[in-house]
């Protein structure tokens, strides 16, 4: 709850400054987490089925709602990567209580299904998603830029009474995002008013979806939450929320710096903010008003996001150490090592 309070505080700062748009925009995505190989963690977060027992690690999936303007994590849900209720659409329904009326939710194609649109409609929200690859469009839909999605059969997790309250059809708008040198991207949105939300605005809003990937990178790589250390599921949850609280506190500090310098919160470097605050905390000095303003000024010096037309390969240049991979359970690997030991 403390993590959510910090997120509300950061968004209140942005709202008071007028940085939040008319329609609050949230980004949703999921990411994987690794944890120690213990029987307790394996029972709650089983490893991938493609890995042999004793050779892999328990895997968890975190689905998070991130504010597009401030970068704070509004809420998150942690689940296993396989089994009942482990898919990202189920996590979205669990997080739907955080969706205020008028919010625009942006996500990738995995969330584009009837139940997502029904959840958003019930909450009074709108959505922009890339079209699901399994959805087939006829020529008429492409010409009229309208897509009608029919209600599918009742899923096992939904009661009959709740199913009857769902609309039989949902009308959506098709937007084609065209960029020179790239394949066309088909987007579906419930923002049907073309005059208020022209295609260029919808495409620009969806273009912010990649920010959530950068935010997860900050949580996992900068803060080190990609590989958790606790040995029981209960402590794993506490450890993760500790990382998320630290992430939101750094974002809150960046919002304060943006407010003082007159720039957007997203323009402040997350890594630079974390490093400056860590260095300042190690000094152990008291933060009076003059030093506080000096800290905010130093944080606002490092700006990011000024990269028009940037294209980079999704690959790393630095090679890993030439270590062999452990493809056997460790006790069996120890026995193999003894066979080659000198007597």
Secondary structure, 3 states (H helix, E strand, C coil): CHHHHHHHHHHHHHHHHCCCCCCCEEEEEEEEEECCCCHHHHHHCCCCCCCCCCCCCCEEEEEEEEECCCCCEEEEEEEECCCCCCCHHHHHHHCHHHCCCCCEEEECHHHCCHHHHHHHHHHCCEEEEECCCCCCCCHHHHHHCEEEEECCCCCCCCCHHHHHHCCCEEEEEEEEECCCCCCCEEEEECCCCCCCCCHHHHHHHHHHHHHHHHHHHHHHHHCCCCECCCCCHHHHHHHHHHHHHHHHHHHHHHHHHHHHHCCCHHHECHHHHHHHHHHHHHHCCCCCHHHHHHHHHHHCCCECCCCCCCCCCCCCCCCCCCCCCCCCCHHHHHHHHHHCCCC
